[in-house]
Structure formats: C-alpha cells, structure tokens
C-alpha cells in the first residue's frame, strides 16, 4: 500500500528511507515492511503465526503469562512484540485452544499497512465467538461452534499511526485529539478482541498484504471507529460485510468538518498511501452544519478538492449524505436538522456524475419505521447505572449504539448493491437484502458488548 516516492532512486533520500526501514525492522521484528518511498511487494510475505496448543513448526506458542509490552526502538529479538492485552488473559488453555468465559484481547506490534489476519476459532467446549479489531471494527459476527469443532475466518485489517509517510515537514503527523492519543486505531500494534459466549481461538496468523484495494473513509463521529461502549458508528460495522479481497481503512474522527479533516492533516494521511484502484468514502455535515450553510462554508468547494485529489491518484470517490439526527415532529416524521448539507452533497454528486449513497434519505425511512420510541433503542439512550460508573442518564440523539450503527451499515451496503457499484463486488456472498422500511428487530440483535466503556460523549453533536 504505497504511494509515489518523494525521493530519487539510489539517492540520499532513498538511503534515509532504507534507514527508517531497518530501524522499524528492529522495532517490530518484521522481515518486510511497507514504508511509502520504498515499496516492497507484500503479497509473497510469510505470516507470523501464534498457536494456543503445542508449538507448531515456525509458530509461536501462547500462554496466559505472555502479556503485550510496547517494543523498544532498539529491540533486536527478531520477532515482534506480542501478547494478551488490555484485560485479563484467557484462563483456559486446553485442547489446543485459548478460551475464556470473558472477552480477551491479543496484540502484535506492526508498522503502518494492511494485514491479512487468519484466525482458527473453536475449542473443546461449545463456543460463540465475535471478533473485532483495533477500535472495535467488526469482522466476525457470532461464529457458533460445537465442542471440538474448528472454523477458519480470514479478514483484512488496516493499521496506522499518526506518521505521514513522505509528508512535508520534519516529523509530519496527523494532529490527534486528546481522546485519540493511545487509542487502538493509532497505536503501534494490531489488536484483536475475542468476545461472546466462551470465546475461543486455536491460532492467529498475521501477514502484511499490498495486493488488495483499500477503502478509505473520511467523516465524523457518525462514521468513526468508536473505541468504547456504548458508542458506535456505521463505519466500524462495515468490515463484517466485506470479504478478504479488500480492506477498510476508516480514518473518520469525532468532531470533524470537511475543513478540519484537512487542517488536522487527516486527508494528507489518506493521500500519502491511497493508490490507483482504491476508494474514498466521504461523509460530512453534522459538524459543518454548526458553522453555517453549505454556501458560507464552501462545502462543495471542499468536496471538489477531495474528489479532484483522489481521482488524480486513480482512486474512486464515493459520496454519502449524512444520516438524520433523531428529531421527530408531532406527526412522527423526521425533521431536517442538517440544513442544506445533504442536498448540497446530492447536487455535487449529480453535477460531477459521482456515485452517491443517500444515507440521509434511507435514515429518514429507517427512523420513521422504528418510530419515536423505537429509535431510542438505536441511539445512546440508557438510564443511570446501565454501565459501570454511570451515575446519570445517557441521552444522545446523534450518536448510535451498536444496533443503530449496524442498521445504518446495512443500509449503506444495500445501496451499494442496488446501484451495482464496483465496490459491491467485494461484499461477502449471501448477505440478506435490507429494506430500511423494515429494520431488524432490536430483540433479535445480539452483538456482545466490548469490556471497554466510556461515558463521555464523543466530540460533535
């Protein structure tokens, strides 16, 4: 996943970049790194494999005592830092499986790039395992297995740090918000969460890849990978619908406008690695609307800059109209709380002949089908003491819980299929059709909660 080099081959700039590669090899213990400026094919690289049973040839055996510790710059062990992370290790190591009656996390140090992850699930007992990666990106939704059974799941994970490869200025970085510092989406490792009823895994393999399209995402808190419960957004649900021939790189962040996304160098980060054949999904409005109308903020002018830069790279922009807030009138209809932004997005897409996912229209249908009371179950509305340390009511009509985020992601996926977008070719087979006028019942929705909680409201509203 490399962009154009900013240094001449064989020159001092390339020597400098090779020095960076060698330094990161020492840090991460990886034999091949993807560092833009010096591009090495990742498709033939071997995976590093971890097993929960007897050590297989070339694999690393896991134990409860092996906890993740951040690698030092001078680390020369020949393999990356790895181990169980964040919460207690699994407490059952038998029959060639790591298993537990609680959620557990596993991390391995890797540099920026895309990675194919292969997990073999199952144990000697009956298990149902949900797998998330990084900041709660959903990849495997409740895989149930009988005692002694196994199942292999393969998915692709994007890993990033704040560093901008080839960026202008010394130490070019994304300007992270305080809430992002130390977040799993921006740290030096790839983290997996195993959750559910007796979550179980037999082996984990991680391999760098560079031969699949990347779907980048630019947006705000309604799209971001919300890293803590009970908050969720549709972008972090999207990976579960796609197979291993594509990777989702959700770089949305809470509180962003289309201008601040550029000012904080988030767009620069995307442009430093986006390549021909990749995609960029763009959704803004919620925070832009607080700063004025689309005309006063030159919203369409900013869209044009994004689209022009992406298409110049040979990549494909996809526009998304922002979903509605939970604002009902007396007759039970959703009211417009986003000013002219959704229509400005539609008009720009029509003028430039760009693919458009009209999530604003679909969310109106979805919310009205749920009703004013039903939508409470899709947003962050919880009485006091629902979560640890929560002494007051949570009441938010902009941000979703996992159920609401999942339903919106289903609407996005259905729109891709209905319009026969090229990106739809990468969807998993057998995904049921979705009609926003007939949403899934919340009573049938059962995504296990992550053990990580945050009661503070995300930036933006």
C-alpha positions in Angstrom: 0.0 0.0 0.0 2.5 2.6 -1.2 2.1 6.0 -2.8 4.6 7.7 -5.1 8.1 8.0 -3.8 9.3 11.5 -2.9 12.9 10.6 -3.2 15.0 9.7 -6.3 16.1 6.1 -6.6 19.6 5.5 -5.4 19.9 8.9 -3.9 20.4 10.1 -0.3 16.7 10.3 0.2 16.3 6.6 -0.5 19.2 5.8 1.8 17.4 7.7 4.5 14.2 5.8 3.9 16.1 2.5 4.0 17.5 3.5 7.3 13.9 4.0 8.6 13.0 0.6 7.3 15.9 -1.0 9.2 15.0 0.9 12.3 11.4 -0.3 12.2 12.6 -3.9 11.4 14.5 -3.8 14.7 11.4 -2.3 16.4 8.8 -4.6 15.1 10.9 -7.7 14.3 9.2 -8.0 10.8 11.3 -9.1 7.9 9.4 -6.9 5.4 7.9 -3.5 6.0 5.7 -1.3 3.8 7.1 2.2 4.0 6.0 4.6 1.3 9.0 5.8 -0.5 10.5 2.3 -0.7 7.8 -0.1 -1.9 8.3 -3.8 -1.4 5.7 -6.4 -2.6 3.8 -7.8 0.4 1.9 -10.5 -1.4 4.6 -13.1 -1.0 5.4 -12.4 2.6 5.1 -15.2 5.1 2.7 -14.9 8.0 3.7 -14.8 11.6 1.6 -17.4 13.4 0.6 -17.8 17.1 -0.8 -21.1 18.4 -2.6 -21.9 21.6 -1.5 -25.5 21.7 1.8 -27.2 21.2 4.2 -25.1 19.3 3.9 -25.9 15.6 6.8 -25.5 13.2 7.5 -21.8 12.7 4.7 -20.8 15.1 4.9 -19.1 18.5 3.1 -20.8 21.4 0.8 -18.6 23.6 0.3 -18.7 27.3 -1.7 -16.7 29.8 1.6 -15.2 31.1 2.5 -13.7 27.8 1.3 -10.1 28.1 1.9 -7.4 25.5 4.6 -4.8 26.2 5.4 -2.0 23.8 8.5 -2.6 21.7 11.6 -0.5 22.3 13.3 1.1 19.3 16.4 -1.0 20.0 14.6 -4.3 20.2 16.5 -6.9 18.2 14.8 -10.1 19.2 14.0 -11.0 15.6 10.2 -11.1 16.2 7.6 -8.5 17.0 6.3 -7.7 20.5 3.1 -9.7 21.1 0.8 -10.9 23.9 -2.6 -10.7 25.5 -3.6 -7.1 26.2 -5.9 -4.6 27.9 -7.9 -7.0 30.1 -7.2 -10.4 31.7 -5.7 -13.1 29.6 -7.9 -16.1 28.6 -7.9 -18.5 31.5 -8.4 -21.8 29.7 -5.6 -23.4 27.7 -6.6 -26.9 26.8 -7.2 -29.0 23.7 -5.1 -26.6 21.5 -7.2 -23.5 22.2 -7.2 -20.3 24.2 -10.6 -19.8 25.7 -12.4 -17.9 28.4 -15.7 -17.0 29.9 -14.9 -13.3 29.4 -13.7 -11.2 26.4 -9.9 -11.1 25.9 -7.6 -9.2 23.6 -4.4 -10.1 21.7 -1.9 -7.6 20.2 1.1 -7.8 17.9 3.4 -4.9 17.0 3.3 -4.0 13.4 4.0 -0.8 11.3 1.5 1.1 9.2 0.0 -1.0 6.5 -2.6 -3.6 5.6 -2.6 -7.1 7.1 -4.4 -10.3 6.4 -5.5 -12.0 9.6 -6.4 -15.7 9.7 -8.0 -17.0 12.9 -8.9 -20.6 13.6 -11.8 -20.5 16.1 -13.1 -23.2 18.4 -12.1 -25.2 21.4 -13.0 -28.4 23.3 -16.2 -26.7 24.5 -19.1 -25.2 22.7 -18.3 -21.6 21.8 -19.7 -18.5 20.1 -17.0 -16.0 19.2 -17.3 -12.5 17.8 -14.0 -10.9 16.6 -13.3 -7.2 16.4 -10.0 -5.5 15.5 -8.4 -2.2 16.5 -11.1 0.2 17.8 -14.0 -2.2 17.7 -14.1 -2.8 14.0 -16.4 -5.8 13.5 -15.1 -8.7 11.4 -16.6 -11.9 12.7 -20.2 -11.8 14.0 -21.0 -14.6 16.4 -19.4 -17.7 14.9 -21.0 -20.6 16.8 -19.2 -23.9 17.0 -19.9 -27.2 18.7 -17.5 -28.7 21.2 -14.3 -29.8 19.5 -15.1 -28.1 16.2 -13.0 -25.5 14.4 -13.6 -22.8 11.8 -11.2 -20.6 9.9 -12.0 -16.9 9.4 -9.9 -14.6 7.1 -10.1 -10.8 7.1 -8.0 -7.8 6.3 -7.1 -5.1 8.9 -5.7 -1.7 8.2 -3.1 -0.5 10.9 -2.0 3.1 11.1 0.0 5.6 13.3 -0.1 9.3 13.1 3.1 9.4 11.0 2.6 10.6 7.4 4.9 8.8 5.1 6.6 11.2 2.7 4.8 14.1 4.3 6.2 17.6 4.1 7.9 19.0 7.2 10.0 17.3 9.8 8.1 14.6 11.6 4.9 15.1 9.6 2.0 13.7 11.6 -1.8 13.8 11.9 -2.8 16.2 14.7 -4.6 13.8 17.0 -7.2 14.9 19.5 -6.7 14.1 23.2 -9.1 11.2 23.0 -7.1 9.6 20.2 -3.8 9.5 21.9 -3.2 5.9 22.9 -6.3 4.7 21.1 -6.1 1.4 19.4 -6.7 2.9 16.0 -3.5 5.0 16.3 -1.0 2.9 18.2 1.9 0.7 17.2 0.1 -2.6 17.2 -2.7 -4.7 15.6 -5.2 -5.6 18.3 -7.9 -8.3 18.1 -10.8 -8.7 20.5 -12.4 -12.1 21.1 -15.8 -11.8 22.7 -19.0 -13.8 23.1 -20.2 -16.9 24.9 -17.0 -18.8 25.8 -14.9 -17.0 23.1 -12.2 -19.4 21.8 -9.3 -19.3 19.3 -6.8 -22.0 18.3 -4.4 -20.0 16.2 -3.8 -16.4 14.9 -1.8 -15.6 11.8 -0.9 -12.1 10.6 0.6 -11.4 7.1 1.3 -8.0 5.5 -0.5 -7.5 2.2 -0.3 -5.0 -0.6 -2.3 -6.5 -3.4 -5.9 -5.6 -2.4 -7.9 -2.4 -2.9 -8.2 -0.1 0.2 -11.5 1.6 1.0 -10.6 4.8 2.9 -13.3 6.6 4.9 -13.4 10.3 5.7 -16.1 11.6 8.0 -17.1 12.4 11.6 -18.4 10.7 14.8 -21.3 9.1 13.0 -18.8 7.2 10.8 -15.7 6.8 13.1 -14.5 3.7 14.8 -15.9 4.5 18.2 -13.4 2.8 20.6 -15.6 2.4 23.7 -19.1 1.2 24.6 -21.9 2.2 24.3 -21.0 4.4 21.4 -20.8 3.0 17.9 -20.8 4.3 14.3 -21.7 2.7 10.9 -18.1 2.8 9.6 -16.8 0.3 12.2 -19.6 -2.1 11.3 -18.8 -2.1 7.5 -15.9 -4.6 7.6 -18.1 -7.5 8.6 -19.9 -7.3 5.2 -16.7 -7.5 3.1 -14.5 -10.5 2.3 -10.7 -10.7 2.2 -10.3 -9.2 -1.3 -10.5 -5.6 0.1 -9.5 -3.7 3.3 -11.4 -1.0 5.1 -9.4 2.0 6.4 -11.8 4.1 8.5 -10.0 7.4 9.1 -13.1 9.3 10.2 -12.9 11.1 13.6 -15.3 12.7 16.0 -15.9 16.4 15.8 -14.6 16.8 12.2 -15.8 19.1 9.5 -14.6 18.7 6.0 -12.2 21.6 6.5 -10.8 20.5 9.9 -10.3 17.0 8.4 -7.8 18.7 6.1 -6.4 21.1 8.7 -5.5 18.3 11.0 -3.7 16.5 8.1 -6.1 13.5 8.2 -6.7 13.9 4.4 -2.9 14.2 4.0 -2.6 10.8 5.8 -5.0 9.2 3.3 -3.4 10.8 0.3 0.1 9.5 1.4 -1.0 5.9 0.8 -4.0 5.9 -1.5 -3.3 4.3 -4.8 -4.9 3.5 -8.2 -7.9 1.3 -7.7 -8.6 2.3 -4.1 -11.7 4.1 -2.9 -12.5 7.0 -0.6 -16.0 7.2 1.0 -16.7 10.8 2.1 -19.5 11.8 4.6 -19.6 15.2 6.3 -22.4 17.5 7.5 -23.1 17.2 11.3 -20.3 19.5 12.4 -20.2 21.6 9.3 -23.8 22.5 9.8 -23.0 24.2 13.1 -20.6 26.5 11.3 -23.0 27.9 8.7 -24.7 26.9 5.5 -23.1 24.9 2.7 -22.6 28.2 0.8 -20.9 30.1 3.6 -18.6 27.2 4.4 -17.9 26.5 0.7 -18.8 22.9 1.4 -19.0 22.0 -2.3 -15.6 23.6 -2.9 -14.1 21.4 -0.3 -15.8 18.3 -1.8 -14.3 19.3 -5.1 -10.8 19.4 -3.6 -11.2 16.0 -2.1 -12.6 14.5 -5.3 -10.0 16.0 -7.6 -7.1 14.8 -5.4 -8.5 11.3 -5.2 -9.2 10.9 -8.9 -5.8 12.3 -9.8 -4.4 9.2 -7.9 -6.6 6.9 -10.0 -8.8 6.1 -7.0 -12.6 6.3 -6.8 -14.6 8.7 -4.6 -18.0 7.8 -3.2 -20.2 10.4 -1.6 -22.5 9.7 1.3 -25.2 12.1 2.6 -25.2 12.3 6.4 -27.9 10.5 8.3 -30.5 12.4 10.1 -30.5 13.2 13.8 -33.2 11.7 16.0 -35.6 14.7 15.6 -39.3 13.9 15.2 -42.2 16.3 14.7 -45.7 15.8 16.2 -46.8 13.6 13.4 -43.9 11.2 13.8 -41.8 12.4 10.9 -38.1 13.1 11.0 -37.3 16.8 10.7 -34.4 18.3 8.8 -31.6 19.2 11.3 -28.7 19.3 8.8 -29.6 22.4 6.9 -28.8 22.2 3.2 -25.8 19.8 3.5 -27.4 16.6 2.3 -28.9 18.4 -0.7 -25.6 20.1 -1.4 -23.9 16.7 -1.4 -26.6 15.3 -3.8 -26.3 18.2 -6.1 -22.5 18.0 -6.2 -22.6 14.2 -6.9 -25.1 14.8 -9.8 -23.0 17.6 -11.3 -19.8 15.6 -11.2 -21.5 12.3 -12.1 -20.2 10.6 -8.9 -21.6 7.6 -7.0 -23.8 8.7 -4.2 -25.2 6.7 -1.2 -28.2 8.7 0.1 -28.0 7.7 3.8 -29.9 10.8 4.7 -33.0 9.6 2.8 -32.5 6.0 4.0 -32.1 7.0 7.6 -35.4 9.0 7.5 -37.2 5.9 6.3 -35.4 3.8 8.9 -36.1 6.1 11.9 -39.7 6.6 10.9 -40.2 2.8 10.6 -38.7 2.4 14.1 -40.8 5.2 15.5 -40.0 7.8 18.1 -39.9 5.2 20.9 -38.2 2.5 18.8 -35.3 4.8 17.8 -34.4 5.2 21.4 -33.1 1.6 21.2 -30.8 2.6 18.3 -29.2 5.7 19.9 -27.3 6.1 23.1 -30.2 6.4 25.5 -29.6 4.5 28.7 -30.9 5.0 32.3 -28.4 5.6 35.1 -26.4 2.6 36.3 -26.6 0.7 33.0 -22.8 0.8 32.7 -20.1 0.7 35.4 -19.7 4.2 36.9 -22.6 5.7 35.1 -24.5 7.7 37.7 -26.6 9.8 35.3 -28.8 9.1 32.3 -27.2 8.9 28.8 -29.4 10.7 26.3 -27.9 11.4 22.8 -29.9 11.9 19.6 -26.9 12.0 17.3 -24.8 9.0 18.2 -25.7 5.4 17.9 -25.3 2.2 19.9 -24.2 -0.9 18.1 -27.7 -1.8 17.0 -28.3 1.6 15.3 -24.8 1.6 13.7 -25.3 -1.9 12.3 -28.7 -1.0 10.8 -27.1 2.1 9.1 -24.3 0.0 7.8 -26.8 -2.5 6.3 -28.5 0.4 4.6 -25.1 1.5 3.1 -24.4 -2.0 1.9 -27.8 -2.4 0.3 -27.4 0.9 -1.6 -24.1 -0.3 -3.0 -25.8 -3.5 -4.2 -28.9 -1.7 -5.6 -26.7 0.7 -7.6 -24.3 -2.1 -8.7 -21.4 -0.1 -7.6 -18.0 -1.7 -8.4 -17.2 -1.9 -4.7 -20.2 -4.2 -4.2 -18.2 -6.9 -6.0 -16.1 -7.3 -2.8 -19.1 -7.9 -0.5 -19.5 -11.4 1.1 -21.9 -13.7 -0.6 -25.2 -14.4 1.0 -25.8 -11.1 2.7 -29.6 -10.8 3.2 -31.4 -7.9 1.5 -32.2 -4.9 3.7 -35.2 -2.6 3.5 -34.9 0.5 5.7 -38.7 0.5 6.0 -38.5 -2.9 7.7 -35.5 -2.8 10.1 -34.2 -5.7 12.0 -35.9 -6.1 15.4 -33.7 -4.9 18.3 -34.9 -8.0 20.1 -33.0 -10.2 17.7 -29.9 -8.1 17.7 -27.2 -9.7 19.9 -23.7 -8.2 19.4 -21.7 -8.8 22.6 -20.6 -5.6 24.3 -16.9 -4.8 24.5 -15.5 -4.6 28.0 -14.1 -1.1 27.3 -16.5 1.7 28.3 -16.5 5.5 28.0 -19.3 7.6 29.4 -18.1 10.9 27.9 -19.9 11.9 24.8 -17.9 11.9 21.5 -16.9 15.3 20.0 -19.6 16.8 17.8 -23.3 16.7 18.1 
